[in-house]
Amino acid sequence: MSEDNKVWSVSEVNFAVREILENSLMPFWLQGEVGTLNIHRSGHVYMTLKDNKSQIRGVFFSGASQARAMRLQVGMAVEVFGKLTVYETRGEYQMSLKMMRPLGIGELQRRFEELKSKLAAEGLFDEARKKAIPALPRKIGVVTSPSGAAIRDFLQIINRRFPNINIKIYPATVQGKGAEKQVAKGVRFFNRARNVDVIVVTRGGGSLEDLWPFNEELLAREIAASELPVISAIGHEIDFTICDFVSDLRAPTPSAAAELVIGRQEELAERLVNLKKRIKNSLELKYEKLHRRYAAAAGSYAFKEPAYLLREKQQQVDELIREMETAISRSLEQSQHSLELASKDFNRASERQCELLKIKIDDSEKRIAAAAQARIEKTKSRIEQANGRLQALNPLAVLKRGYSVITDSATETAIKSPLPSGAKVNARLAEGSMNMTVD
């Protein structure tokens, strides 16, 4: 048979068509609406894409996870990238997909980058223009949906740590057309009312379309113009919006925003506790040093030799120790009272009041330290005076000036009147003694 009269098999035809089709077209982007959809347990996705006139089959090998992530469903408009191929078994041509995205996502990303570049060129992202977040905000304004998960997470953190902080919520739609206008109105409301110290703009996670109101120029400029500091907590940690760049502080999640807005208050409260511990430890250390000096002085030879003087002076020392303990206890109580008052004032103090409170605490610490030092110096002076008197009364000090004590060798009693000749006596000198006979 000639080549023109060759009889082809079905497989040969389908193979030839596949060769011609797949080699004639390069991969390309295609847009359409999902007509049918089957996300197979094998991990592959089978669908048809259609417009108002035609349809085409598509297969996305190992694309099940991406389809679920973008919540692919029938009726959804998508853009797919792939190449035309032929399924020889059925003699059908189809599109083998490599990428897939919701229709319009490319346009949104382009608009995002354009606005980001525009506002950055105007300096709206510069760190120099960002306002400091107050260390001790008494009132916090939150612009969000009152029924969303974001406000629940935010309030849970606040109520667990500082339940007495005043939270004012401006209810706003945070998704859909016109949501950016409501959020901007909330920021503007708090700036006019001046009834909060910081503004938090927040919502939970979502797709790029869900978060798009926070990429609108109107809202970005409202946040940039805010005279009150603004914290942006939009979506999840991986989500970034234009609001994040123009706000004074970006929090990755609503919960993280709550941590950031009160974290510094915790740090200051911890500083107060540490200050209290240092004051107490300093006073206790000084007391221990002074107590050891008392103990060493009480055990010295000069105090042991004349026992009748030791009892009197030991009593004086005990009285001084009691006075010192009382003074230290009173100082610690005053310090404790001051710190407790300071801790209570923290929850209602403004930033200026916090600075005044810090000065007051520093001054209180200096006064306590000065009072304790003065008491120690006074006690030390009294001990030195008592020691001087003891030394003056010490019999050994008299012997060092050339005197001696004469005692009867037999009875070892001090001799106060002359003895007969031949009597044996002992003379105690400052250094040593002598045995003598009366002549």
C-alpha positions as a Markdown table, in Angstrom:
| # | Residue | x | y | z |
|---|---|---|---|---|
| 1 | Met | 0.0 | 0.0 | 0.0 |
| 2 | Ser | 1.2 | 3.5 | -0.7 |
| 3 | Glu | 1.8 | 6.0 | 2.0 |
| 4 | Asp | -1.4 | 7.9 | 1.0 |
| 5 | Asn | -3.4 | 4.7 | 1.5 |
| 6 | Lys | -2.0 | 3.8 | 4.9 |
| 7 | Val | -4.5 | 2.8 | 7.5 |
| 8 | Trp | -3.8 | 4.5 | 10.9 |
| 9 | Ser | -4.6 | 3.1 | 14.3 |
| 10 | Val | -6.4 | 5.3 | 16.9 |
| 11 | Ser | -3.3 | 5.3 | 19.1 |
| 12 | Glu | -1.1 | 6.5 | 16.2 |
| 13 | Val | -3.5 | 9.4 | 15.4 |
| 14 | Asn | -3.6 | 10.5 | 19.0 |
| 15 | Phe | 0.1 | 10.3 | 19.4 |
| 16 | Ala | 0.6 | 12.3 | 16.2 |
| 17 | Val | -1.9 | 15.0 | 17.3 |
| 18 | Arg | -0.1 | 15.1 | 20.7 |
| 19 | Glu | 3.3 | 15.7 | 19.1 |
| 20 | Ile | 1.9 | 18.4 | 16.8 |
| 21 | Leu | 0.0 | 20.2 | 19.6 |
| 22 | Glu | 2.6 | 20.1 | 22.4 |
| 23 | Asn | 5.4 | 21.2 | 20.1 |
| 24 | Ser | 3.5 | 24.1 | 18.5 |
| 25 | Leu | 2.4 | 26.1 | 21.6 |
| 26 | Met | 4.6 | 27.4 | 24.4 |
| 27 | Pro | 3.2 | 27.5 | 28.0 |
| 28 | Phe | 0.8 | 30.4 | 28.6 |
| 29 | Trp | -1.6 | 32.0 | 31.1 |
| 30 | Leu | -5.3 | 31.3 | 30.8 |
| 31 | Gln | -8.3 | 32.8 | 32.6 |
| 32 | Gly | -11.7 | 31.2 | 33.1 |
| 33 | Glu | -14.3 | 30.1 | 35.6 |
| 34 | Val | -14.2 | 26.7 | 37.3 |
| 35 | Gly | -17.0 | 24.6 | 35.8 |
| 36 | Thr | -16.4 | 21.3 | 37.4 |
| 37 | Leu | -13.9 | 20.4 | 40.2 |
| 38 | Asn | -12.5 | 17.1 | 41.6 |
| 39 | Ile | -9.7 | 17.3 | 44.2 |
| 40 | His | -8.6 | 13.6 | 44.1 |
| 41 | Arg | -7.2 | 11.8 | 47.1 |
| 42 | Ser | -4.1 | 11.1 | 45.0 |
| 43 | Gly | -3.3 | 14.8 | 45.4 |
| 44 | His | -4.1 | 15.8 | 41.8 |
| 45 | Val | -6.8 | 18.3 | 40.8 |
| 46 | Tyr | -9.1 | 17.7 | 37.8 |
| 47 | Met | -11.4 | 20.5 | 36.5 |
| 48 | Thr | -12.9 | 22.2 | 33.6 |
| 49 | Leu | -12.4 | 25.9 | 32.8 |
| 50 | Lys | -15.0 | 27.8 | 30.9 |
| 51 | Asp | -16.2 | 31.2 | 29.6 |
| 52 | Asn | -19.5 | 32.2 | 28.2 |
| 53 | Lys | -19.0 | 30.2 | 25.0 |
| 54 | Ser | -16.5 | 27.3 | 25.5 |
| 55 | Gln | -14.7 | 25.1 | 28.0 |
| 56 | Ile | -11.5 | 23.2 | 28.3 |
| 57 | Arg | -10.3 | 20.4 | 30.6 |
| 58 | Gly | -7.5 | 21.0 | 33.0 |
| 59 | Val | -5.3 | 18.9 | 35.3 |
| 60 | Phe | -3.0 | 20.1 | 38.1 |
| 61 | Phe | -0.8 | 17.3 | 39.2 |
| 62 | Ser | 0.1 | 17.4 | 43.0 |
| 63 | Gly | -1.9 | 20.7 | 43.2 |
| 64 | Ala | -4.4 | 19.6 | 45.9 |
| 65 | Ser | -2.7 | 21.5 | 48.7 |
| 66 | Gln | -2.6 | 24.7 | 46.7 |
| 67 | Ala | -6.3 | 24.3 | 45.7 |
| 68 | Arg | -7.3 | 23.9 | 49.3 |
| 69 | Ala | -5.2 | 26.8 | 50.4 |
| 70 | Met | -6.9 | 29.2 | 48.0 |
| 71 | Arg | -10.3 | 27.6 | 48.7 |
| 72 | Leu | -10.9 | 26.6 | 45.1 |
| 73 | Gln | -14.5 | 25.9 | 44.3 |
| 74 | Val | -17.0 | 25.7 | 41.3 |
| 75 | Gly | -17.8 | 29.2 | 40.0 |
| 76 | Met | -14.6 | 30.7 | 41.1 |
| 77 | Ala | -12.7 | 32.9 | 38.5 |
| 78 | Val | -9.0 | 31.9 | 38.3 |
| 79 | Glu | -5.9 | 32.4 | 36.3 |
| 80 | Val | -3.8 | 29.3 | 35.4 |
| 81 | Phe | -0.4 | 28.8 | 33.8 |
| 82 | Gly | 0.5 | 25.7 | 31.9 |
| 83 | Lys | 0.7 | 24.1 | 28.5 |
| 84 | Leu | -1.7 | 22.2 | 26.2 |
| 85 | Thr | -1.3 | 18.5 | 26.0 |
| 86 | Val | -3.2 | 15.4 | 24.8 |
| 87 | Tyr | -4.6 | 12.6 | 26.9 |
| 88 | Glu | -4.0 | 9.8 | 24.4 |
| 89 | Thr | -6.1 | 7.2 | 26.1 |
| 90 | Arg | -9.3 | 9.3 | 25.5 |
| 91 | Gly | -8.2 | 11.3 | 22.6 |
| 92 | Glu | -8.9 | 14.5 | 24.5 |
| 93 | Tyr | -6.7 | 17.6 | 24.7 |
| 94 | Gln | -6.4 | 19.4 | 28.1 |
| 95 | Met | -4.3 | 21.9 | 29.9 |
| 96 | Ser | -1.6 | 20.7 | 32.2 |
| 97 | Leu | -1.3 | 23.3 | 34.9 |
| 98 | Lys | 1.9 | 24.5 | 36.7 |
| 99 | Met | 0.5 | 27.5 | 38.7 |
| 100 | Met | -2.9 | 28.8 | 39.7 |
| 101 | Arg | -4.2 | 31.9 | 41.4 |
| 102 | Pro | -7.5 | 33.7 | 41.9 |
| 103 | Leu | -8.4 | 36.0 | 39.1 |
| 104 | Gly | -7.2 | 39.6 | 39.8 |
| 105 | Ile | -4.4 | 38.6 | 42.3 |
| 106 | Gly | -1.8 | 39.8 | 39.9 |
| 107 | Glu | -3.5 | 43.2 | 39.5 |
| 108 | Leu | -3.8 | 43.6 | 43.3 |
| 109 | Gln | -0.1 | 42.8 | 43.8 |
| 110 | Arg | 0.8 | 45.4 | 41.1 |
| 111 | Arg | -1.3 | 48.0 | 42.8 |
| 112 | Phe | 0.2 | 47.1 | 46.2 |
| 113 | Glu | 3.8 | 47.6 | 44.9 |
| 114 | Glu | 2.9 | 50.9 | 43.1 |
| 115 | Leu | 1.4 | 52.4 | 46.2 |
| 116 | Lys | 4.2 | 51.2 | 48.4 |
| 117 | Ser | 6.8 | 52.8 | 46.2 |
| 118 | Lys | 4.8 | 56.0 | 46.0 |
| 119 | Leu | 4.4 | 56.4 | 49.8 |
| 120 | Ala | 7.9 | 55.4 | 50.4 |
| 121 | Ala | 9.2 | 58.1 | 48.1 |
| 122 | Glu | 7.1 | 60.6 | 50.0 |
| 123 | Gly | 8.9 | 59.6 | 53.3 |
| 124 | Leu | 5.8 | 58.1 | 54.9 |
| 125 | Phe | 7.7 | 55.0 | 55.9 |
| 126 | Asp | 10.7 | 56.8 | 57.4 |
| 127 | Glu | 11.6 | 55.9 | 61.0 |
| 128 | Ala | 12.3 | 59.5 | 61.8 |
| 129 | Arg | 8.6 | 60.4 | 61.5 |
| 130 | Lys | 7.3 | 57.5 | 63.6 |
| 131 | Lys | 6.0 | 58.4 | 67.1 |
| 132 | Ala | 7.0 | 56.6 | 70.2 |
| 133 | Ile | 4.6 | 54.2 | 71.8 |
| 134 | Pro | 3.8 | 55.4 | 75.4 |
| 135 | Ala | 5.3 | 53.2 | 78.1 |
| 136 | Leu | 2.3 | 53.4 | 80.4 |
| 137 | Pro | -0.9 | 53.9 | 78.3 |
| 138 | Arg | -3.9 | 54.4 | 80.5 |
| 139 | Lys | -6.4 | 54.2 | 77.7 |
| 140 | Ile | -6.1 | 52.2 | 74.4 |
| 141 | Gly | -8.3 | 52.8 | 71.4 |
| 142 | Val | -9.0 | 49.8 | 69.1 |
| 143 | Val | -10.4 | 50.1 | 65.6 |
| 144 | Thr | -11.7 | 46.7 | 64.5 |
| 145 | Ser | -14.7 | 44.5 | 64.1 |
| 146 | Pro | -16.3 | 44.0 | 67.6 |
| 147 | Ser | -17.4 | 40.5 | 66.7 |
| 148 | Gly | -14.1 | 39.3 | 65.2 |
| 149 | Ala | -11.5 | 36.9 | 66.6 |
| 150 | Ala | -8.9 | 39.7 | 66.6 |
| 151 | Ile | -10.6 | 41.7 | 69.4 |
| 152 | Arg | -11.2 | 38.6 | 71.5 |
| 153 | Asp | -7.5 | 37.7 | 71.3 |
| 154 | Phe | -6.5 | 41.3 | 72.1 |
| 155 | Leu | -8.8 | 41.6 | 75.1 |
| 156 | Gln | -7.8 | 38.2 | 76.5 |
| 157 | Ile | -4.1 | 39.2 | 76.8 |
| 158 | Ile | -5.0 | 42.6 | 78.3 |
| 159 | Asn | -7.5 | 41.2 | 80.8 |
| 160 | Arg | -5.1 | 38.5 | 81.9 |
| 161 | Arg | -2.2 | 41.0 | 82.7 |
| 162 | Phe | -3.7 | 44.4 | 83.3 |
| 163 | Pro | -7.5 | 44.2 | 83.6 |
| 164 | Asn | -7.8 | 47.8 | 84.9 |
| 165 | Ile | -6.6 | 49.4 | 81.6 |
| 166 | Asn | -9.3 | 51.2 | 79.8 |
| 167 | Ile | -10.0 | 49.8 | 76.3 |
| 168 | Lys | -12.2 | 51.9 | 73.9 |
| 169 | Ile | -13.4 | 50.0 | 70.8 |
| 170 | Tyr | -14.5 | 51.8 | 67.6 |
| 171 | Pro | -16.6 | 49.3 | 65.7 |
| 172 | Ala | -15.7 | 49.1 | 62.0 |
| 173 | Thr | -16.1 | 46.7 | 59.0 |
| 174 | Val | -12.6 | 45.3 | 58.3 |
| 175 | Gln | -13.3 | 43.5 | 55.0 |
| 176 | Gly | -15.0 | 44.3 | 51.7 |
| 177 | Lys | -15.7 | 47.4 | 49.7 |
| 178 | Gly | -15.6 | 50.6 | 51.7 |
| 179 | Ala | -14.1 | 49.0 | 54.8 |
| 180 | Glu | -11.0 | 51.3 | 54.6 |
| 181 | Lys | -13.3 | 54.3 | 55.0 |
| 182 | Gln | -14.8 | 53.0 | 58.3 |
| 183 | Val | -11.3 | 52.2 | 59.7 |
| 184 | Ala | -10.0 | 55.6 | 58.7 |
| 185 | Lys | -13.0 | 57.2 | 60.4 |
| 186 | Gly | -12.2 | 55.3 | 63.6 |
| 187 | Val | -8.6 | 56.6 | 63.5 |
| 188 | Arg | -9.9 | 60.1 | 62.9 |
| 189 | Phe | -12.4 | 59.8 | 65.8 |
| 190 | Phe | -9.8 | 59.0 | 68.4 |
| 191 | Asn | -7.6 | 61.8 | 67.2 |
| 192 | Arg | -10.5 | 64.3 | 67.6 |
| 193 | Ala | -11.7 | 62.9 | 70.9 |
| 194 | Arg | -8.2 | 62.7 | 72.4 |
| 195 | Asn | -9.5 | 60.1 | 74.9 |
| 196 | Val | -6.9 | 57.5 | 74.4 |
| 197 | Asp | -3.1 | 57.3 | 74.5 |
| 198 | Val | -2.5 | 54.9 | 71.6 |
| 199 | Ile | -4.6 | 53.5 | 68.7 |
| 200 | Val | -4.5 | 49.9 | 67.6 |
| 201 | Val | -5.8 | 49.0 | 64.1 |
| 202 | Thr | -6.3 | 45.2 | 63.9 |
| 203 | Arg | -8.1 | 42.3 | 62.3 |
| 204 | Gly | -7.4 | 38.6 | 61.8 |
| 205 | Gly | -5.8 | 36.8 | 58.9 |
| 206 | Gly | -7.2 | 36.3 | 55.4 |
| 207 | Ser | -6.4 | 36.4 | 51.7 |
| 208 | Leu | -4.9 | 39.3 | 49.9 |
| 209 | Glu | -8.4 | 40.3 | 48.8 |
| 210 | Asp | -9.7 | 40.1 | 52.4 |
| 211 | Leu | -6.9 | 42.3 | 53.7 |
| 212 | Trp | -7.1 | 44.8 | 50.7 |
| 213 | Pro | -8.9 | 47.6 | 52.6 |
| 214 | Phe | -5.7 | 48.0 | 54.6 |
| 215 | Asn | -3.7 | 48.6 | 51.4 |
| 216 | Glu | -5.9 | 51.5 | 50.3 |
| 217 | Glu | -4.2 | 54.9 | 50.0 |
| 218 | Leu | -7.0 | 56.7 | 51.9 |
| 219 | Leu | -6.5 | 54.7 | 55.1 |
| 220 | Ala | -2.7 | 54.8 | 54.8 |
| 221 | Arg | -2.7 | 58.6 | 54.7 |
| 222 | Glu | -5.1 | 58.8 | 57.6 |
| 223 | Ile | -2.8 | 56.7 | 59.8 |
| 224 | Ala | 0.3 | 58.7 | 58.6 |
| 225 | Ala | -1.4 | 61.9 | 59.6 |
| 226 | Ser | -2.5 | 60.7 | 63.0 |
| 227 | Glu | -1.2 | 62.7 | 65.9 |
| 228 | Leu | -1.7 | 59.8 | 68.3 |
| 229 | Pro | 0.7 | 56.8 | 67.9 |
| 230 | Val | -0.8 | 53.9 | 65.9 |
| 231 | Ile | 0.0 | 50.2 | 66.2 |
| 232 | Ser | -0.9 | 48.1 | 63.1 |
| 233 | Ala | -1.8 | 44.4 | 63.8 |
| 234 | Ile | -3.2 | 43.1 | 60.5 |
| 235 | Gly | -3.5 | 39.4 | 59.7 |
| 236 | His | -0.9 | 36.8 | 60.5 |
| 237 | Glu | 2.9 | 37.2 | 60.9 |
| 238 | Ile | 3.5 | 36.5 | 57.2 |
| 239 | Asp | 0.9 | 39.2 | 56.1 |
| 240 | Phe | 2.2 | 42.7 | 55.3 |
| 241 | Thr | -0.1 | 45.6 | 54.4 |
| 242 | Ile | 0.5 | 49.3 | 53.5 |
| 243 | Cys | -0.8 | 50.1 | 57.0 |
| 244 | Asp | 2.0 | 48.2 | 58.6 |
| 245 | Phe | 4.6 | 50.4 | 56.8 |
| 246 | Val | 3.0 | 53.8 | 57.7 |
| 247 | Ser | 2.0 | 53.0 | 61.3 |
| 248 | Asp | 4.4 | 53.8 | 64.2 |
| 249 | Leu | 4.7 | 50.1 | 65.2 |
| 250 | Arg | 3.8 | 46.9 | 63.4 |
| 251 | Ala | 2.6 | 43.9 | 65.4 |
| 252 | Pro | 2.6 | 40.5 | 63.6 |
| 253 | Thr | -0.8 | 39.4 | 65.3 |
| 254 | Pro | -3.5 | 41.0 | 67.4 |
| 255 | Ser | -2.2 | 39.1 | 70.4 |
| 256 | Ala | 1.3 | 40.4 | 69.8 |
| 257 | Ala | -0.1 | 44.0 | 69.7 |
| 258 | Ala | -1.6 | 43.5 | 73.2 |
| 259 | Glu | 1.9 | 42.2 | 74.4 |
| 260 | Leu | 3.6 | 45.2 | 72.8 |
| 261 | Val | 1.3 | 47.8 | 74.2 |
| 262 | Ile | 1.6 | 46.6 | 77.8 |
| 263 | Gly | 5.0 | 44.9 | 77.7 |
| 264 | Arg | 6.8 | 48.1 | 78.9 |
| 265 | Gln | 4.4 | 48.5 | 81.8 |
| 266 | Glu | 5.5 | 45.0 | 83.0 |
| 267 | Glu | 9.1 | 45.9 | 82.6 |
| 268 | Leu | 8.7 | 49.0 | 84.8 |
| 269 | Ala | 6.8 | 47.0 | 87.5 |
| 270 | Glu | 9.6 | 44.5 | 87.5 |
| 271 | Arg | 12.1 | 47.3 | 87.9 |
| 272 | Leu | 10.2 | 48.4 | 91.0 |
| 273 | Val | 10.4 | 44.9 | 92.5 |
| 274 | Asn | 14.1 | 44.7 | 91.8 |
| 275 | Leu | 14.7 | 48.2 | 93.4 |
| 276 | Lys | 12.9 | 47.0 | 96.5 |
| 277 | Lys | 15.1 | 43.9 | 96.7 |
| 278 | Arg | 18.3 | 45.9 | 96.3 |
| 279 | Ile | 17.3 | 48.4 | 99.1 |
| 280 | Lys | 16.5 | 45.5 | 101.4 |
| 281 | Asn | 19.6 | 43.6 | 100.6 |
| 282 | Ser | 21.8 | 46.7 | 101.1 |
| 283 | Leu | 20.4 | 47.4 | 104.6 |
| 284 | Glu | 20.7 | 43.8 | 105.6 |
| 285 | Leu | 24.3 | 43.6 | 104.5 |
| 286 | Lys | 25.2 | 46.7 | 106.5 |
| 287 | Tyr | 23.4 | 45.3 | 109.5 |
| 288 | Glu | 25.4 | 42.0 | 109.2 |
| 289 | Lys | 28.7 | 43.8 | 109.0 |
| 290 | Leu | 27.9 | 45.9 | 112.0 |
| 291 | His | 26.7 | 42.8 | 114.0 |
| 292 | Arg | 30.0 | 41.0 | 113.2 |
| 293 | Arg | 31.9 | 44.0 | 114.6 |
| 294 | Tyr | 29.9 | 43.9 | 117.7 |
| 295 | Ala | 30.5 | 40.2 | 118.2 |
| 296 | Ala | 34.3 | 40.7 | 117.6 |
| 297 | Ala | 34.4 | 43.5 | 120.1 |
| 298 | Ala | 32.5 | 41.5 | 122.7 |
| 299 | Gly | 34.9 | 38.6 | 122.4 |
| 300 | Ser | 38.1 | 40.7 | 122.7 |
| 301 | Tyr | 40.5 | 40.4 | 125.7 |
| 302 | Ala | 39.8 | 43.9 | 126.9 |
| 303 | Phe | 36.1 | 43.1 | 127.5 |
| 304 | Lys | 36.7 | 39.7 | 129.1 |
| 305 | Glu | 39.3 | 40.6 | 131.7 |
| 306 | Pro | 37.1 | 43.0 | 133.8 |
| 307 | Ala | 33.9 | 40.9 | 133.9 |
| 308 | Tyr | 31.9 | 43.4 | 135.9 |
| 309 | Leu | 32.5 | 46.1 | 133.3 |
| 310 | Leu | 31.6 | 43.7 | 130.4 |
| 311 | Arg | 28.1 | 43.1 | 131.7 |
| 312 | Glu | 27.3 | 46.9 | 131.8 |
| 313 | Lys | 28.8 | 47.6 | 128.4 |
| 314 | Gln | 27.3 | 44.5 | 126.8 |
| 315 | Gln | 23.9 | 45.7 | 127.9 |
| 316 | Gln | 24.6 | 49.1 | 126.2 |
| 317 | Val | 25.6 | 47.2 | 123.0 |
| 318 | Asp | 22.4 | 45.2 | 123.1 |
| 319 | Glu | 20.4 | 48.4 | 123.4 |
| 320 | Leu | 22.3 | 49.9 | 120.4 |
| 321 | Ile | 21.6 | 46.8 | 118.3 |
| 322 | Arg | 17.9 | 46.9 | 119.2 |
| 323 | Glu | 17.8 | 50.6 | 118.2 |
| 324 | Met | 19.6 | 49.8 | 114.9 |
| 325 | Glu | 17.2 | 46.9 | 114.1 |
| 326 | Thr | 14.2 | 49.1 | 114.8 |
| 327 | Ala | 15.6 | 51.8 | 112.5 |
| 328 | Ile | 16.3 | 49.3 | 109.8 |
| 329 | Ser | 12.8 | 47.7 | 110.2 |
| 330 | Arg | 11.2 | 51.2 | 110.0 |
| 331 | Ser | 13.2 | 52.1 | 106.9 |
| 332 | Leu | 12.2 | 48.8 | 105.2 |
| 333 | Glu | 8.5 | 49.4 | 106.1 |
| 334 | Gln | 8.7 | 52.9 | 104.7 |
| 335 | Ser | 10.3 | 51.6 | 101.6 |
| 336 | Gln | 7.7 | 48.8 | 101.3 |
| 337 | His | 4.9 | 51.4 | 101.7 |
| 338 | Ser | 6.4 | 53.7 | 99.1 |
| 339 | Leu | 6.9 | 50.9 | 96.6 |
| 340 | Glu | 3.3 | 49.7 | 97.1 |
| 341 | Leu | 2.0 | 53.2 | 96.6 |
| 342 | Ala | 4.1 | 53.5 | 93.5 |
| 343 | Ser | 2.8 | 50.2 | 92.1 |
| 344 | Lys | -0.8 | 51.3 | 92.6 |
| 345 | Asp | -0.1 | 54.6 | 90.9 |
| 346 | Phe | 1.3 | 52.9 | 87.9 |
| 347 | Asn | -2.1 | 51.8 | 86.6 |
| 348 | Arg | -3.4 | 55.3 | 86.5 |
| 349 | Ala | -0.3 | 57.4 | 85.9 |
| 350 | Ser | 0.3 | 59.2 | 82.7 |
| 351 | Glu | 3.7 | 59.2 | 81.1 |
| 352 | Arg | 4.6 | 62.5 | 82.9 |
| 353 | Gln | 3.4 | 61.1 | 86.2 |
| 354 | Cys | 5.5 | 58.0 | 85.6 |
| 355 | Glu | 8.6 | 60.2 | 85.3 |
| 356 | Leu | 7.7 | 62.1 | 88.5 |
| 357 | Leu | 7.1 | 58.8 | 90.2 |
| 358 | Lys | 10.5 | 57.6 | 89.2 |
| 359 | Ile | 12.2 | 60.7 | 90.6 |
| 360 | Lys | 10.2 | 60.3 | 93.8 |
| 361 | Ile | 11.4 | 56.7 | 94.1 |
| 362 | Asp | 15.0 | 57.6 | 93.4 |
| 363 | Asp | 14.8 | 60.4 | 96.0 |
| 364 | Ser | 13.2 | 58.0 | 98.5 |
| 365 | Glu | 16.0 | 55.5 | 97.9 |
| 366 | Lys | 18.6 | 58.2 | 98.6 |
| 367 | Arg | 16.9 | 59.3 | 101.7 |
| 368 | Ile | 16.6 | 55.8 | 103.0 |
| 369 | Ala | 20.2 | 55.1 | 102.3 |
| 370 | Ala | 21.3 | 58.4 | 103.9 |
| 371 | Ala | 19.2 | 57.7 | 107.0 |
| 372 | Ala | 20.6 | 54.2 | 107.4 |
| 373 | Gln | 24.2 | 55.5 | 106.9 |
| 374 | Ala | 23.6 | 58.2 | 109.5 |
| 375 | Arg | 22.2 | 55.7 | 112.0 |
| 376 | Ile | 25.2 | 53.4 | 111.4 |
| 377 | Glu | 27.7 | 56.3 | 111.8 |
| 378 | Lys | 26.0 | 57.4 | 115.0 |
| 379 | Thr | 26.0 | 53.8 | 116.4 |
| 380 | Lys | 29.6 | 53.4 | 115.4 |
| 381 | Ser | 30.5 | 56.7 | 117.3 |
| 382 | Arg | 28.8 | 55.5 | 120.4 |
| 383 | Ile | 30.6 | 52.2 | 120.3 |
| 384 | Glu | 33.9 | 53.9 | 119.9 |
| 385 | Gln | 33.1 | 56.2 | 122.9 |
| 386 | Ala | 32.1 | 53.2 | 125.0 |
| 387 | Asn | 35.3 | 51.4 | 124.0 |
| 388 | Gly | 37.3 | 54.5 | 125.0 |
| 389 | Arg | 35.7 | 54.5 | 128.4 |
| 390 | Leu | 36.4 | 50.8 | 128.8 |
| 391 | Gln | 40.1 | 51.3 | 128.0 |
| 392 | Ala | 40.3 | 54.2 | 130.5 |
| 393 | Leu | 38.9 | 51.9 | 133.2 |
| 394 | Asn | 40.9 | 48.8 | 132.3 |
| 395 | Pro | 43.4 | 48.0 | 135.1 |
| 396 | Leu | 46.0 | 46.9 | 132.6 |
| 397 | Ala | 46.1 | 50.5 | 131.2 |
| 398 | Val | 47.0 | 51.7 | 134.6 |
| 399 | Leu | 49.9 | 49.2 | 135.0 |
| 400 | Lys | 51.3 | 50.4 | 131.6 |
| 401 | Arg | 52.0 | 53.7 | 133.3 |
| 402 | Gly | 54.5 | 52.1 | 135.8 |
| 403 | Tyr | 52.1 | 51.0 | 138.5 |
| 404 | Ser | 51.8 | 47.4 | 139.9 |
| 405 | Val | 49.3 | 45.4 | 141.9 |
| 406 | Ile | 50.6 | 43.7 | 145.1 |
| 407 | Thr | 48.9 | 40.5 | 146.1 |
| 408 | Asp | 49.5 | 38.1 | 149.0 |
| 409 | Ser | 51.3 | 35.0 | 147.6 |
| 410 | Ala | 49.3 | 32.7 | 149.8 |
| 411 | Thr | 45.8 | 34.1 | 149.4 |
| 412 | Glu | 46.3 | 36.0 | 146.1 |
| 413 | Thr | 44.3 | 38.9 | 147.5 |
| 414 | Ala | 45.2 | 42.5 | 146.8 |
| 415 | Ile | 47.3 | 44.1 | 149.7 |
| 416 | Lys | 45.9 | 47.4 | 150.9 |
| 417 | Ser | 48.2 | 47.9 | 154.0 |
| 418 | Pro | 51.8 | 47.0 | 155.1 |
| 419 | Leu | 52.7 | 43.4 | 155.9 |
| 420 | Pro | 55.2 | 42.2 | 158.5 |
| 421 | Ser | 58.8 | 41.4 | 157.5 |
| 422 | Gly | 59.3 | 38.1 | 155.9 |
| 423 | Ala | 55.9 | 38.0 | 154.3 |
| 424 | Lys | 55.8 | 36.6 | 150.7 |
| 425 | Val | 54.1 | 38.8 | 148.1 |
| 426 | Asn | 53.7 | 39.0 | 144.3 |
| 427 | Ala | 53.9 | 42.2 | 142.2 |
| 428 | Arg | 51.8 | 42.1 | 138.9 |
| 429 | Leu | 53.4 | 44.5 | 136.4 |
| 430 | Ala | 52.2 | 45.6 | 132.9 |
| 431 | Glu | 54.5 | 42.9 | 131.5 |
| 432 | Gly | 54.9 | 39.9 | 133.7 |
| 433 | Ser | 55.2 | 39.7 | 137.5 |
| 434 | Met | 57.8 | 39.4 | 140.4 |
| 435 | Asn | 57.8 | 37.3 | 143.6 |
| 436 | Met | 59.1 | 39.3 | 146.6 |
| 437 | Thr | 59.7 | 39.1 | 150.4 |
| 438 | Val | 58.9 | 42.0 | 152.7 |
| 439 | Asp | 62.0 | 43.4 | 154.4 |
